[in-house]
Amino acid sequence: MASVTLTGVNKIYRSRGEAVHAVKDLDLRIEDGEFVALLGPSGCGKTSTLRMIVGLEEITSGEIAFDGRRVNELDPQRRNVAMAFETYALYPNFTVAENLAFPLEVIGLSGAEREVRVREMAAMLGLQDILDQTPGSLSGGQQQRVSLGRALIREPAAFILDEVMSHIDAHLKFRMLFDLKRIHRDLGRTTIYVTHDQVEALALADRVAVMSQAELQQVGTRNDLYHRPANVFVADFIGEPPTNFFPARLESSNGAARLHVEGSDLAFELEPEHAARLGKTGDERFIAGIRPQNLHLGQARDGRGASIAAEVAISEYLGEQVILTLGRGESVFRALAAPETHAARGEPVRLHYAPRDVMVFSASSEALIA
């Protein structure tokens, strides 16, 4: 196992005389045995980062180190990093046992040693009953487990997974999430998991590194990202349904501060300490954010808090919950409600919230202020 440290890492591709900055000044440390997810939309730089760690892409500038040892100049074989991809890349004419054993044969292990290791890995991944089958006769989930086993079996310093669940259906994905979490717990391998799916990242990782437009936006636990997002992008990308955002101005009356939403008569009350932080910025315009989960129909959950009035535009029944799309003036936003909620289009409702759940971002930098 190994810690992985990226310091000032940049990747610039050149095409037809133009430079494309794929990764910008990336600083990231992954501890020995930690499970870290690189999360972001397509084109954000996460796969380029992964390929530089493995050694499949040359680093334009910066340094990558394993356990403090610089590896920039080492080829992939000498870095001892194992990868599994969204495509299974199994040898079609090999049996499952032969696919698992092949990396051990390459490094020169004896036939007896290979057989023991294959049996151990097959038991861990639930592949014991299909060792004599070829990939063409396996389901997608079985092929993915064979692919994972082939990467893990040679005991790499770090284990890297690139969009490994992209081709798996929702039911099987739930099982694979459980299996990956169990494998990491049992083996304790340093694991880097690349995905665009926040559910996968938040379910699996000890920490998540969120990327956008070639830059690292925030690194943190699921609680950090959900409750203290670094900026508007992270607040919008993490959480489902996405966060509601409102352009707003700071107003004070009778000793209380509120954010008045532009284009409507909506206003969100603020915690006193949050209001004090906004006052120190000297700005008047901000972006208010509140998650749909924090807007409740009926009375506030703790008997306190504040409320806003709105009108129902759409009611979406999803079985375990109802998503309400609401309007007030020019503002359109969403809230979650209990599955038994019946709200007709045009029906007036009152939504309660806790002022502490109102996030406030800079209108210029979009960074979180309070």
Secondary structure in CASP SS format (residue, H / E / C, confidence):
PFRMAT SS
TARGET T0000
AUTHOR 0000-0000-0000
METHOD secondary structure of the structure
MODEL  1
M C 1.00
A C 1.00
S C 1.00
V E 1.00
T E 1.00
L E 1.00
T E 1.00
G E 1.00
V E 1.00
N E 1.00
K E 1.00
I E 1.00
Y E 1.00
R E 1.00
S E 1.00
R C 1.00
G C 1.00
E E 1.00
A E 1.00
V E 1.00
H E 1.00
A E 1.00
V E 1.00
K E 1.00
D E 1.00
L E 1.00
D E 1.00
L E 1.00
R E 1.00
I E 1.00
E C 1.00
D C 1.00
G C 1.00
E C 1.00
F E 1.00
V E 1.00
A E 1.00
L E 1.00
L E 1.00
G C 1.00
P C 1.00
S C 1.00
G C 1.00
C C 1.00
G C 1.00
K H 1.00
T H 1.00
S H 1.00
T H 1.00
L H 1.00
R H 1.00
M H 1.00
I H 1.00
V H 1.00
G C 1.00
L C 1.00
E C 1.00
E C 1.00
I C 1.00
T C 1.00
S E 1.00
G E 1.00
E E 1.00
I E 1.00
A E 1.00
F E 1.00
D C 1.00
G C 1.00
R E 1.00
R E 1.00
V C 1.00
N C 1.00
E C 1.00
L C 1.00
D C 1.00
P H 1.00
Q H 1.00
R H 1.00
R H 1.00
N C 1.00
V E 1.00
A E 1.00
M E 1.00
A E 1.00
F E 1.00
E C 1.00
T C 1.00
Y C 1.00
A C 1.00
L C 1.00
Y C 1.00
P C 1.00
N C 1.00
F C 1.00
T C 1.00
V H 1.00
A H 1.00
E H 1.00
N H 1.00
L H 1.00
A H 1.00
F H 1.00
P H 1.00
L H 1.00
E H 1.00
V H 1.00
I C 1.00
G C 1.00
L C 1.00
S C 1.00
G H 1.00
A H 1.00
E H 1.00
R H 1.00
E H 1.00
V H 1.00
R H 1.00
V H 1.00
R H 1.00
E H 1.00
M H 1.00
A H 1.00
A H 1.00
M H 1.00
L H 1.00
G C 1.00
L C 1.00
Q H 1.00
D H 1.00
I H 1.00
L C 1.00
D C 1.00
Q C 1.00
T C 1.00
P H 1.00
G H 1.00
S H 1.00
L C 1.00
S C 1.00
G H 1.00
G H 1.00
Q H 1.00
Q H 1.00
Q H 1.00
R H 1.00
V H 1.00
S H 1.00
L H 1.00
G H 1.00
R H 1.00
A H 1.00
L H 1.00
I C 1.00
R C 1.00
E C 1.00
P C 1.00
A C 1.00
A E 1.00
F E 1.00
I E 1.00
L E 1.00
D E 1.00
E C 1.00
V C 1.00
M C 1.00
S C 1.00
H C 1.00
I C 1.00
D C 1.00
A H 1.00
H H 1.00
L H 1.00
K H 1.00
F H 1.00
R H 1.00
M H 1.00
L H 1.00
F H 1.00
D H 1.00
L H 1.00
K H 1.00
R H 1.00
I H 1.00
H H 1.00
R H 1.00
D H 1.00
L H 1.00
G C 1.00
R C 1.00
T E 1.00
T E 1.00
I E 1.00
Y E 1.00
V E 1.00
T E 1.00
H C 1.00
D C 1.00
Q H 1.00
V H 1.00
E H 1.00
A H 1.00
L H 1.00
A H 1.00
L H 1.00
A C 1.00
D C 1.00
R E 1.00
V E 1.00
A E 1.00
V E 1.00
M E 1.00
S E 1.00
Q C 1.00
A C 1.00
E E 1.00
L E 1.00
Q E 1.00
Q E 1.00
V E 1.00
G E 1.00
T C 1.00
R H 1.00
N H 1.00
D H 1.00
L H 1.00
Y H 1.00
H H 1.00
R C 1.00
P C 1.00
A C 1.00
N E 1.00
V H 1.00
F H 1.00
V H 1.00
A H 1.00
D H 1.00
F H 1.00
I C 1.00
G C 1.00
E C 1.00
P C 1.00
P C 1.00
T C 1.00
N E 1.00
F E 1.00
F E 1.00
P E 1.00
A E 1.00
R E 1.00
L E 1.00
E E 1.00
S E 1.00
S E 1.00
N C 1.00
G C 1.00
A E 1.00
A E 1.00
R E 1.00
L E 1.00
H E 1.00
V E 1.00
E C 1.00
G C 1.00
S C 1.00
D C 1.00
L C 1.00
A E 1.00
F E 1.00
E E 1.00
L C 1.00
E C 1.00
P H 1.00
E H 1.00
H H 1.00
A H 1.00
A H 1.00
R H 1.00
L H 1.00
G H 1.00
K H 1.00
T H 1.00
G C 1.00
D C 1.00
E C 1.00
R E 1.00
F E 1.00
I E 1.00
A E 1.00
G E 1.00
I E 1.00
R C 1.00
P H 1.00
Q H 1.00
N H 1.00
L C 1.00
H E 1.00
L E 1.00
G C 1.00
Q C 1.00
A C 1.00
R C 1.00
D C 1.00
G C 1.00
R C 1.00
G C 1.00
A E 1.00
S E 1.00
I E 1.00
A E 1.00
A E 1.00
E E 1.00
V E 1.00
A E 1.00
I E 1.00
S E 1.00
E E 1.00
Y E 1.00
L C 1.00
G C 1.00
E C 1.00
Q C 1.00
V E 1.00
I E 1.00
L E 1.00
T E 1.00
L E 1.00
G E 1.00
R E 1.00
G C 1.00
E C 1.00
S E 1.00
V E 1.00
F E 1.00
R E 1.00
A E 1.00
L E 1.00
A E 1.00
A C 1.00
P C 1.00
E C 1.00
T C 1.00
H C 1.00
A C 1.00
A C 1.00
R C 1.00
G C 1.00
E C 1.00
P E 1.00
V E 1.00
R E 1.00
L E 1.00
H E 1.00
Y E 1.00
A C 1.00
P H 1.00
R H 1.00
D H 1.00
V C 1.00
M E 1.00
V E 1.00
F E 1.00
S E 1.00
A C 1.00
S C 1.00
S C 1.00
E C 1.00
A E 1.00
L E 1.00
I C 1.00
A C 1.00
END
